[in-house]
């Protein structure tokens, strides 16, 4: 290969839908409705339909979605919120920012999602909610997690930032909890041209509370029933996302085909391939392999012009900012092992078969010399 293979190549995606996106952007600018407005309202309706929920509320980012969900449920000082130790920082950072204490649980080593068998032991009288993270494009075991949360009568929030369109036993990510939280960060399967997020729920009262909170708790204008914040989805982002939503399932199918080809090319090798739970739909936000000498492999691939990414090099219970919680190496061994052994390969829909074969060949050159 002469051309480098980027980890994410958004230029190729844009080129494939340029005319549609450009027209949507021009129309949105011409409307002069830049904050909320008709584009956002339409996208909220379309997103609710796509996710199989009654209500969707556009917000400024995936992180804001989590924070507003906690605000709406009254999570704050004195409360504990259980979540995975192996995730993007926002899953736990928003808990702490709301004044609550994150309680970390280890992961299932196959799916990298929160292990429901370890969830029960994490509950205390202070537990107010559980945040289940659907990592890499695959839902956690929502049957088991929801049953435990229902038994303890605590709130359940889905961090579905990496699971747009994924399913568990026929239900879409985000639809199986009190709140589902999404990110439209540009590199996501459905990404905008900047930050953006969405909260979904089946509960009309919960939806209305988030709508108030995202706009300073104001309804009507200048009359404030709650102390909220400014966390609104821009109309320009909504216009772009509406165009991309029409292509999302096609892109997800292409990712799945690419993953299948990778799986075939790694068969019989020393490469740990992603596990797909047969009860769900995996949308491959990432294609994550597992190898003992991860950092050396990454260097090897970089030298061959192949972009990769490490998600995540330090599990949350060992982050410096959470040191006061007392987490120590060895406490959550599955999360710690994943943090040192996993590597994400390019998986975006526009990859060619030749590029995938080149990437897989370079990996096997290192792992199976």
Beta strands, then each sheet from edge to edge (+ up, - down):
strand 1: 55-59
strand 2: 80-84
strand 3: 101-105
strand 4: 127-133
strand 5: 155-159
strand 6: 167-168
strand 7: 171-172
strand 8: 179-183
strand 9: 197-201
strand 10: 280-281
strand 11: 287-290
strand 12: 342-345
sheet 1: 1+ 9- 8+ 5+ 4+ 2+ 3+
sheet 2: 7+ 6- 10+
sheet 3: 11+ 12-
end
